Amino acid sequence: SIFLKEIKAVDISGGEAQKIAIARSLYKNAPIIILDEPTSALDPIAESKVYTNFNDIENKTAIYISHRLSSCRFCKDIIVFNEGNLIQRGSHENLLSDQNNKYYELWNAQTQYYLS
């Protein structure tokens, strides 16, 4: 039929899909961006580029939800939840200064594998 068009599809990886989703959220002219685990499918180099360029976002509020605490290094305000309750809030440096808190415990649980 002359009404049918040939459509060529390309399968993209999870990381490529995440990069597209991040680009779309930044391109959209919304004042608030909510990113839920935006780097979970990215390789370490792509993840690093996202963190490096994230500070260049201007005139937007970004809410970044992650279990990867390395992503917290560039955040101005970190909110820590435990069992559905807000238990801590502050900067990365502030939260790490108290060795008896959940953020410190989580940070050290993740970083121990990078230090050896």
Secondary structure by P-SEA (a helix, b strand, c coil): cccbbbbbbbbbcaaaaaaaaaaaaaaccccbbbbccccccccaaaaaaaaaaccccccbbbbbbcccccccccccbbbbbccccccccccccccccccccaaaaaaaaaaccccc
